[in-house]
Each structure stands twice: as C-alpha cells, then as structure tokens.
Amino acid sequence: MPLTIGLLLEAPGGTAVDDDYVQATSDAAEVLSAIGHRVVRVRPTEEVRRVGSVFGAIAGAHLARLLSDGEDLDPDVLEPVTAEVVRAGRSMTAVELLRVLTELHALSYAFADHFSGVDVVLSPTTAQPPPLIGTMSTDRPAAVHFAELFSVSPFAGIFNVTGGAALSVPWGLDPRGLPVGIHLGAAIGDDELILTLGEQLENARPDLTRLHPPDACGPGNGRLQTTQDRPADRAGK
C-alpha cells in the first residue's frame, strides 16, 4: 500500500544538519518515491524544545528508583552528570512527577498532530557526525550535556521520548568513511509499518545498506589519537 512520507531535512531547534546526511536522506526519499510512495516536505515542530526537560525529569525519576534511597552517589561509580540526574529524581515530589508525565503525554499528542498528514517521517538519523570519544565531557551540568546530545541527534530524540515507532536504516558511508543512517519514524504502535518500509529500502539499495565501515579500533576511528597511534611514530618498532 502506498504511503505518504514526510521528508524532514531541517533539524528541530535550528541545529545545523551535515550536508552529506541531507543528501543521503534525499536519496532515500527518491528511492521511496520510485517504488510508489508519495513524498512531501515537512517542517520540524518547535514542540521538540520541551523534550530535554521532560526527558531529564523522567530519567531522573527512573534512576532514583533503581538506586536505593540510602545508596551513596559514589563519584568512582557515577559520573557527575548521572549523579546530578539521580539527585534531581530523588528530590522530585509525586505532584512534580505527575506534572512531567502530563507534559509528556501533551508533547506526544502535539507531535502526532503536527505530522498527522503523513504516515511516516523520513529524516537523517543524526544531524552531525559522531563526536570523538572524550569530547563530550560528563563533568558538567546535566542540562548542558543533554543539550549537546540532542544537537547531535535531534531527530531520533523526539521518538525516544514520546514512544513513537522508529527505525534507523544504514545508508552507506560519508566521505570520512563513517556510516550514514536515515531515520523512519511513525506513530506509537506502527512498528510493523516501519519495519516493512525499512525492508523495502534495504531491498531497493542493498549496495548501500551492506557496506562495512573502517576498522573502529584503527587510528583516528572511534577514539582520540595519541602519539603512539600515529603510523610515523610506530615505524621501525
């Protein structure tokens, strides 16, 4: 059955989107159009600005539940960001939790209403290439940390929080040799729809979805380089 696909290339909140990721998503839209689906452009909803505070509060409540009230927030066990979120969860009252849950439900309805004219939202999986390990410090305020996380992954974040069905499909490699993903999102419970559409994309372009990225443990891939990592420094050893 032909679907109406909403092509979302602008990130919520005005975050810049990498040109290679925009191109990959546009290419996926052309494939979907070629196999019979209707593709229309859609714009992001500004409701996403509320995601961060809702996510932080609910995460804090869950983490506080997992740790006993008397358990010490040992800095050798919990990173500063995590400890801050746990402390916030422990201080939350029942009334505050209900307020956050109500806001979550309102956010879910607002998001669904904004995209009510399409069956699926197609976007890049992330807005920016993955940051190098060690560049996103957890020794800073939680609000700052999560804001940076959402700036890298603003598209998937809204589905993570609201519970909508979502899937990331591999879509080749960028010029840096890093894997590129395109993201499919739909309403709560539409898992079968999303999986079927993902399968159609993979069948249409197996040459892109079965590529392998470079060795993740190689110098410059997945970790910060040190003097010992540089090939010139290892020569002759």
C-alpha positions, 0 to 999 in steps of 0.5 A: 500500500502506498504511503505518504512520507514526510521528508524532514531535512531541517533539524528541530531547534535550528541545529545545523544538519551535515550536508552529506546526511541531507543528501543521503536522506534525499536519496532515500526519499527518491528511492521511496518515491520510485517504488510508489510512495508519495513524498512531501516536505515537512517542517520540524515542530518547535514542540521538540524544545520541551523534550530535554526537560521532560526527558531529564525529569523522567530519567531522573525519576527512573534512576532514583528508583533503581538506586536505593534511597540510602545508596551513596552517589559514589563519584568512582561509580557515577559520573557527575552528570548521572549523579546530578540526574539521580539527585534531581529524581530523588528530590522530585515530589509525586505532584512534580512527577505527575506534572512531567508525565502530563507534559509528556503525554501533551508533547506526544499528542502535539507531535502526532498532530503536527505530522498527522498528514503523513504516515511516516517521517523520513529524516537523517538519523543524526544531524552531525557526525559522531563526536570523538570519544572524550569530547563530550565531557560528563563533568558538567551540568546535566542540562548542558550535556543533554543539550549537546546530545540532542544537537547531535541527534535531534531527530531520533530524540523526539521518538525516544521520548514520546514512544513513537515507532522508529527505525534507523536504516544504514545508508552507506558511508560519508566521505570520512568513511563513517556510516550514514543512517536515515531515520523512519519514524511513525506513530506509537504502535506502527512498528510493523509499518516501519519495519516493512518500509525499512525492508523495502529500502534495504531491498531497493539499495542493498549496495548501500545498506551492506557496506562495512565501515573502517576498522573502529579500533584503527587510528583516528576511528572511534577514539582520540589519537595519541602519539603512539597511534600515529603510523610515523611514530610506530615505524621501525618498532 
